[in-house]
Amino acid sequence: MNKAKLLRIVVVLVVLAAAVTLGYRYMQKQEAPERVLHLFGNVDIRQIQLAFHDTGRIQRILVEEGQRVQPGELVAELDPVRYEAAVAQAKALASAQREVVARLLAGSRPEEIAEARARVRAAEAVLREAEVTHRRAKLLAQPQYVSQQQLDNTEASLGTAKANLDREQQALTLAIKGPRQEDIDAARAQLKAYEAALEKAKEELADTKLYAPDQAVVQDRILEPGSMVSPQTPVFTLALDNPIWVRAYVSETDLGKIAPGMWAEVKTDSFPGKTYRAWIGFISPTAEFTPKQVETTELRSKLVYRLRVYVCNPQNELRMGMPADVLIPLNQLAPPDAKNAGDPCREN
């Protein structure tokens, strides 16, 4: 066998071996399922328009733009003078009505009952005197020793004495029985109304202080001390940046591979090689055309589903609008409930 023929045989064998290797790798690639779903999107940061619950004039603002605030941190105050006066007034009304209820529940004092009995005895004495005077006037009127006018006057005095005695006897009965249950119930209801007004006044006074609702960054300081505000007037814009989310889009063919709660990773061009812990929080139930900011030539006419991927941002490195890559491992056996798994941004 000459050298040329041997060389041709070697070349053919090499080409066949390469073809077999390439074919095997191609078939393996076709048969092997995709392990990671790669999506593209942009960072969105949630914002809060923070305003007071009541109207008033801003007295103090305690934070600046760019400052990080913690949940429950005081950020601004209204002038509290008129709200403090309203609380003082409501306290006084409630205190006075509380004494009214206590007096009704205690009933009549022994001294009041004794005084009522004394008035009854006095009325009885007046009645006896009126009866005697009237009888004497009747006897003297027959022989006309007294005029008819005098007789009529004694009769009227007798009637007045009887009515007065009846009134004093009724007063004694009421003093012994004490207040009516209906009066006690009405006084208690009035006390509850005053106490509710006091709680409302206290709440309005507390609302003169404005607190941060969550960990955030002051994005905009809209108003300054001295400004008049109302519940419709924002004082700050706060950016909730931990966790933030990435707005991405998934095609219909890949929709069945993912589910809310699945863990993911996010990468950006600003920090090459760095990954951020993330999880799928929301998948839109309706399809839409691919947005222009992620549109490519092959996707221009395709329908996609909007995806919200929450991302941990402990170093505040991610900014709103930043392009991001979302990598979702598809080998998760069951979607973990990342949202309720304690603090999802805490590293294990």
Backbone torsions as a table, in degrees:
resi	resn	phi	psi	omega
1	MET	NA	124.2	-178.0
2	ASN	-77.0	168.9	-175.0
3	LYS	-67.3	-36.4	-178.7
4	ALA	-63.1	-43.2	179.5
5	LYS	-66.2	-39.6	178.1
6	LEU	-63.9	-38.4	179.4
7	LEU	-65.2	-39.7	178.7
8	ARG	-63.9	-38.8	179.2
9	ILE	-64.1	-42.1	180.0
10	VAL	-63.6	-42.9	179.9
11	VAL	-62.6	-43.5	179.1
12	VAL	-61.9	-43.2	179.4
13	LEU	-63.3	-40.1	179.2
14	VAL	-64.5	-43.3	179.7
15	VAL	-64.0	-41.5	178.9
16	LEU	-63.3	-42.9	179.2
17	ALA	-62.3	-42.3	178.8
18	ALA	-64.9	-40.3	179.3
19	ALA	-64.1	-41.8	178.9
20	VAL	-63.3	-42.9	-179.3
21	THR	-63.3	-46.0	179.4
22	LEU	-64.1	-39.8	179.0
23	GLY	-65.3	-38.6	179.3
24	TYR	-65.5	-44.1	180.0
25	ARG	-65.4	-37.9	179.0
26	TYR	-64.5	-45.5	179.7
27	MET	-63.9	-38.7	178.8
28	GLN	-65.0	-38.1	179.1
29	LYS	-68.1	-37.8	179.9
30	GLN	-69.4	-36.9	-176.1
31	GLU	-82.3	-30.5	-176.7
32	ALA	-73.7	130.1	179.4
33	PRO	-70.7	151.4	178.4
34	GLU	-68.5	133.8	-173.3
35	ARG	-96.1	-24.7	-177.2
36	VAL	-135.0	132.1	176.1
37	LEU	-95.6	124.7	-175.8
38	HIS	-106.7	117.2	179.8
39	LEU	-120.6	163.6	-178.7
40	PHE	-126.2	145.7	179.6
41	GLY	-167.8	-162.6	-179.5
42	ASN	-135.6	151.0	-179.5
43	VAL	-76.9	130.9	172.0
44	ASP	-116.7	140.4	177.4
45	ILE	-116.5	131.9	178.3
46	ARG	-72.5	144.1	-178.0
47	GLN	-125.6	149.7	177.3
48	ILE	-123.8	130.1	170.6
49	GLN	-92.3	105.1	-172.9
50	LEU	-93.8	124.7	-177.6
51	ALA	-138.3	161.6	175.7
52	PHE	-75.4	156.6	177.0
53	HIS	-79.7	-23.3	-174.8
54	ASP	-124.9	171.7	176.8
55	THR	-88.3	156.3	178.2
56	GLY	161.6	-174.6	178.9
57	ARG	-106.1	131.4	-179.4
58	ILE	-66.5	126.9	179.1
59	GLN	-96.3	-42.4	-178.3
60	ARG	-142.5	144.5	168.5
61	ILE	-124.5	126.4	-167.0
62	LEU	-107.2	-1.3	-177.6
63	VAL	-131.5	159.3	180.0
64	GLU	-117.2	165.9	176.5
65	GLU	-62.6	138.8	-179.3
66	GLY	87.5	-9.2	-178.8
67	GLN	-80.0	140.0	177.2
68	ARG	-88.5	134.6	-179.9
69	VAL	-119.3	154.4	-179.5
70	GLN	-107.8	159.9	179.0
71	PRO	-57.4	131.4	178.8
72	GLY	82.5	3.8	179.8
73	GLU	-76.9	134.3	179.0
74	LEU	-71.8	126.5	-177.3
75	VAL	-117.2	-21.8	-180.0
76	ALA	-163.8	160.7	-179.9
77	GLU	-140.0	145.5	170.5
78	LEU	-93.4	161.9	172.6
79	ASP	-65.1	118.8	-171.5
80	PRO	-93.4	5.4	-168.4
81	VAL	-58.3	-53.2	-175.9
82	ARG	-69.4	-27.4	176.5
83	TYR	-73.7	-35.0	175.2
84	GLU	-66.0	-39.1	177.1
85	ALA	-64.0	-38.8	178.6
86	ALA	-65.0	-37.7	177.0
87	VAL	-65.1	-43.5	179.3
88	ALA	-62.1	-42.2	178.7
89	GLN	-64.2	-45.0	-179.9
90	ALA	-64.3	-35.9	177.1
91	LYS	-63.3	-43.6	-179.2
92	ALA	-63.5	-44.9	179.4
93	LEU	-62.5	-43.9	179.8
94	ALA	-65.2	-39.2	179.9
95	SER	-65.2	-43.6	179.3
96	ALA	-63.3	-43.7	-179.7
97	GLN	-68.7	-30.7	176.6
98	ARG	-63.2	-37.1	177.0
99	GLU	-68.8	-36.1	177.3
100	VAL	-62.0	-45.1	179.3
101	VAL	-63.4	-43.0	179.2
102	ALA	-61.5	-39.6	179.6
103	ARG	-66.3	-40.5	179.2
104	LEU	-67.3	-40.4	179.7
105	LEU	-67.1	-33.7	-179.6
106	ALA	-71.4	-22.6	-179.2
107	GLY	75.6	-166.9	-178.0
108	SER	-77.4	141.0	176.3
109	ARG	-77.5	155.0	178.3
110	PRO	-56.8	-35.7	179.4
111	GLU	-64.7	-36.7	178.6
112	GLU	-67.5	-39.0	177.8
113	ILE	-65.9	-42.0	178.5
114	ALA	-62.9	-40.0	177.8
115	GLU	-63.4	-39.8	178.5
116	ALA	-65.0	-39.2	177.8
117	ARG	-65.0	-39.5	178.8
118	ALA	-63.1	-39.2	177.9
119	ARG	-66.4	-33.4	176.4
120	VAL	-65.5	-44.1	179.9
121	ARG	-63.5	-40.1	177.7
122	ALA	-63.1	-40.8	179.4
123	ALA	-66.5	-36.1	177.5
124	GLU	-64.7	-41.4	178.6
125	ALA	-63.1	-42.3	178.5
126	VAL	-62.6	-39.4	179.9
127	LEU	-65.4	-42.3	179.7
128	ARG	-62.6	-41.5	178.1
129	GLU	-63.7	-40.2	179.7
130	ALA	-66.5	-37.4	178.9
131	GLU	-64.8	-44.1	179.5
132	VAL	-62.6	-45.7	-179.2
133	THR	-61.8	-40.4	-178.4
134	HIS	-68.3	-40.7	179.2
135	ARG	-64.5	-42.7	179.3
136	ARG	-63.3	-40.2	-179.8
137	ALA	-66.1	-34.8	179.3
138	LYS	-67.1	-41.4	179.7
139	LEU	-65.4	-39.5	-178.5
140	LEU	-77.5	-19.5	-178.9
141	ALA	-75.6	-25.6	-179.0
142	GLN	-65.4	-46.8	175.0
143	PRO	-85.6	10.9	176.4
144	GLN	64.2	37.1	172.7
145	TYR	-79.4	-23.8	175.1
146	VAL	-123.3	155.1	-178.5
147	SER	-79.7	164.1	177.3
148	GLN	-64.2	-31.1	179.0
149	GLN	-65.0	-40.9	178.4
150	GLN	-66.1	-39.3	177.1
151	LEU	-62.5	-43.2	178.7
152	ASP	-63.7	-37.0	-179.8
153	ASN	-66.1	-40.8	178.6
154	THR	-66.9	-34.5	177.3
155	GLU	-67.6	-39.2	177.8
156	ALA	-66.6	-39.6	178.5
157	SER	-63.9	-37.4	177.6
158	LEU	-63.9	-43.0	178.2
159	GLY	-63.7	-39.4	178.5
160	THR	-65.0	-39.3	179.9
161	ALA	-65.2	-40.7	177.6
162	LYS	-62.9	-44.5	-179.9
163	ALA	-63.8	-40.3	179.7
164	ASN	-65.0	-41.1	177.5
165	LEU	-62.8	-41.9	178.9
166	ASP	-62.4	-40.7	178.8
167	ARG	-62.9	-44.4	-178.8
168	GLU	-68.6	-33.2	176.3
169	GLN	-66.6	-40.5	176.7
170	GLN	-64.5	-39.1	178.3
171	ALA	-64.2	-38.6	177.3
172	LEU	-64.1	-41.9	178.5
173	THR	-61.1	-43.9	179.5
174	LEU	-65.3	-37.6	179.2
175	ALA	-65.5	-37.4	179.1
176	ILE	-70.3	-43.2	-178.4
177	LYS	-72.6	-29.9	-177.8
178	GLY	86.0	-175.5	-176.6
179	PRO	-64.0	152.3	175.1
180	ARG	-71.4	149.2	178.7
181	GLN	-62.3	-33.3	178.4
182	GLU	-63.4	-39.0	178.2
183	ASP	-66.3	-38.5	177.8
184	ILE	-64.4	-44.2	179.4
185	ASP	-63.0	-41.2	179.4
186	ALA	-64.6	-40.5	178.5
187	ALA	-65.6	-39.5	177.4
188	ARG	-64.4	-41.3	178.5
189	ALA	-63.1	-40.9	177.7
190	GLN	-64.3	-37.3	176.8
191	LEU	-63.5	-41.5	177.7
192	LYS	-61.9	-39.1	178.6
193	ALA	-63.6	-42.6	179.1
194	TYR	-66.8	-38.8	179.2
195	GLU	-67.1	-37.8	176.4
196	ALA	-64.7	-40.3	177.0
197	ALA	-63.9	-35.4	177.4
198	LEU	-65.8	-43.9	178.4
199	GLU	-62.6	-39.8	177.8
200	LYS	-64.1	-41.8	178.6
201	ALA	-63.9	-39.4	177.2
202	LYS	-64.3	-40.8	179.3
203	GLU	-64.7	-40.4	178.2
204	GLU	-66.2	-36.1	175.6
205	LEU	-65.4	-41.7	177.9
206	ALA	-64.6	-30.6	-179.3
207	ASP	-73.6	-4.9	173.4
208	THR	-73.5	-9.1	176.1
209	LYS	-106.7	133.1	-178.1
210	LEU	-109.0	126.4	-176.0
211	TYR	-117.5	150.8	175.2
212	ALA	-72.3	129.9	-177.7
213	PRO	-79.7	-17.7	-175.5
214	ASP	-160.2	170.8	174.1
215	GLN	-66.8	126.1	-174.0
216	ALA	-160.9	177.1	175.6
217	VAL	-118.9	135.4	178.3
218	VAL	-71.6	108.5	-177.7
219	GLN	-85.3	-43.5	179.2
220	ASP	-137.4	132.2	170.4
221	ARG	-102.4	101.0	-167.2
222	ILE	-81.6	-41.4	-176.0
223	LEU	-115.8	168.0	-178.5
224	GLU	-127.4	164.8	176.9
225	PRO	-55.5	139.5	-176.6
226	GLY	98.5	-16.0	179.9
227	SER	-74.1	142.8	173.2
228	MET	-85.5	136.8	-176.0
229	VAL	-131.1	164.3	174.0
230	SER	-142.4	170.9	178.8
231	PRO	-60.0	-18.8	178.6
232	GLN	-90.9	2.5	-176.2
233	THR	-108.6	107.3	178.5
234	PRO	-67.2	143.5	176.5
235	VAL	-102.4	-37.6	-179.9
236	PHE	-134.1	156.6	162.4
237	THR	-113.8	119.6	-179.8
238	LEU	-105.4	139.1	176.5
239	ALA	-104.4	119.9	176.0
240	LEU	-87.0	103.9	-170.7
241	ASP	-112.8	14.1	175.8
242	ASN	-155.6	103.3	-0.8
243	PRO	-81.8	156.7	170.2
244	ILE	-105.8	-174.2	176.0
245	TRP	-138.9	157.8	175.7
246	VAL	-108.5	128.6	176.0
247	ARG	-91.0	110.0	-179.3
248	ALA	-123.9	175.5	-176.7
249	TYR	-137.5	138.2	-178.9
250	VAL	-121.6	141.1	-179.9
251	SER	-76.2	163.5	-177.8
252	GLU	-63.3	-33.5	-178.7
253	THR	-68.7	-26.1	179.9
254	ASP	-98.5	-3.4	-174.8
255	LEU	-62.0	-37.3	-178.2
256	GLY	-72.9	-7.8	-178.4
257	LYS	-86.9	-13.4	-173.7
258	ILE	-125.1	163.9	178.7
259	ALA	-155.3	153.8	177.0
260	PRO	-57.4	139.2	-179.9
261	GLY	99.4	-13.6	-179.6
262	MET	-69.1	140.0	176.9
263	TRP	-71.3	153.8	179.8
264	ALA	-151.1	173.3	173.6
265	GLU	-128.1	147.6	179.8
266	VAL	-123.4	137.3	177.9
267	LYS	-128.4	151.6	177.3
268	THR	-134.2	158.9	176.4
269	ASP	-72.7	-21.7	-177.6
270	SER	-70.0	-29.1	-179.8
271	PHE	-130.0	78.5	-176.8
272	PRO	-60.1	137.9	177.4
273	GLY	83.2	-6.9	-179.2
274	LYS	-100.5	135.2	178.3
275	THR	-115.5	150.8	-179.4
276	TYR	-119.3	135.2	179.3
277	ARG	-66.2	135.9	-175.0
278	ALA	-152.0	168.3	176.1
279	TRP	-154.9	153.7	-179.1
280	ILE	-77.6	122.9	-179.2
281	GLY	-104.4	-26.2	-174.1
282	PHE	-158.5	138.3	172.7
283	ILE	-125.6	124.5	-175.9
284	SER	-64.1	139.5	178.5
285	PRO	-80.3	-8.5	-178.0
286	THR	-120.3	148.0	-179.7
287	ALA	-87.4	158.1	176.7
288	GLU	-149.4	164.1	176.8
289	PHE	-73.9	149.9	-178.1
290	THR	-57.8	125.6	178.9
291	PRO	-61.4	154.2	-175.9
292	LYS	-63.0	-31.8	-174.9
293	GLN	-70.6	-17.8	176.7
294	VAL	-118.7	12.1	-174.3
295	GLU	-76.0	134.9	173.4
296	THR	-121.4	172.1	-176.7
297	THR	-58.9	-40.6	-176.1
298	GLU	-82.1	-10.7	-177.2
299	LEU	-107.7	1.8	-171.4
300	ARG	-60.2	-33.0	-175.8
301	SER	-106.8	9.0	-176.1
302	LYS	-91.9	150.1	173.5
303	LEU	-92.8	139.9	-179.6
304	VAL	-133.1	171.1	178.0
305	TYR	-118.1	132.5	-178.7
306	ARG	-71.9	141.1	-175.0
307	LEU	-128.0	135.0	174.6
308	ARG	-113.1	116.0	-178.7
309	VAL	-111.7	114.7	178.0
310	TYR	-75.5	139.2	-175.2
311	VAL	-130.0	134.6	173.7
312	CYS	-77.2	132.9	-175.3
313	ASN	-133.1	61.4	-172.3
314	PRO	-65.2	-28.8	-178.3
315	GLN	-96.9	5.5	179.3
316	ASN	56.3	43.1	-178.0
317	GLU	-92.1	-25.3	-177.4
318	LEU	-86.2	136.8	-177.7
319	ARG	-120.9	154.1	-177.8
320	MET	-63.0	133.3	-179.9
321	GLY	90.4	-7.8	-177.3
322	MET	-66.8	129.2	175.0
323	PRO	-63.1	144.3	-176.9
324	ALA	-146.4	149.9	173.3
325	ASP	-104.3	135.1	178.9
326	VAL	-112.4	123.4	179.3
327	LEU	-113.7	117.7	-177.0
328	ILE	-114.6	110.2	175.3
329	PRO	-63.4	132.7	-177.1
330	LEU	-97.4	3.5	-179.1
331	ASN	-92.9	17.3	176.5
332	GLN	-77.3	120.0	-174.4
333	LEU	-63.1	-44.0	177.7
334	ALA	-139.6	138.9	-178.7
335	PRO	-61.3	114.9	176.8
336	PRO	-71.8	149.1	178.7
337	ASP	-83.6	80.8	-174.9
338	ALA	-62.7	-33.3	-175.3
339	LYS	-65.7	-32.1	-177.1
340	ASN	-107.6	14.9	-178.4
341	ALA	-92.8	59.9	-178.6
342	GLY	67.3	-136.0	176.9
343	ASP	-92.7	104.3	-175.9
344	PRO	-67.5	-17.3	-179.4
345	CYS	-91.1	-0.8	178.3
346	ARG	-88.9	127.8	-179.5
347	GLU	-71.8	137.0	177.3
348	ASN	-75.3	NA	NA
